[in-house]
Amino acid sequence: MKLINSDSNSNSNTTVLEKKPSELKQKSPRYKVLLHNDPVNSMEYVSMTLREVVPQLSEQDAISIMLEAHNTGVGLVIVCDLEPAEFYSESLKSKGLTSSIEKED
């Protein structure tokens, strides 16, 4: 921690404390929610389910994620804290889609 005197010429003894970046609170780890390719369900069902489970996704976002999973085998749905990631993944699984989570690098 670094001490800085804010008023050196006046009679007040005001001191400001500055924290170094290393002393700032660490961010909680983030997790990726992944959608795996689905040869069973229709593309429309997959994109509709993505929007239902993750309401902040636009229709175009859901279609892009579905196509990414279809073309490459896995699509990135969202990156968030652990608890919501588990919720999203489990919700996708409950609707018949294959999903997993992994820690963001």
TAVENMO-V760768 format. One line per field, one symbol per residue. ss: DSSP state (2 for helix, 1 for strand, 0 for the rest). phi: phi as a letter, one per 20 degrees, with the letter a starting at -180 (. if undefined). burial: + if it has 16 or more other ideal C-beta (glycine too) atoms within 10 Angstrom, else -. A space follows every 50 residues. Layout:
ss->???
phi->???
burial->???
This chain:
ss->01111000000000111100222000000011111100000022222222 22200000222222222222220111111102222222222222000011 11100
phi->.deceeceeeefdecdddefgfeffffffdceeddegceeeffffffffg fffdgfffffffffffffffedobceeadbffffffffffffffdndebb cbfff
burial->------------------------------+++++--+-------+++++ +-++--+---++++++-++----++-++-+----+--++-++--+-+++- +----
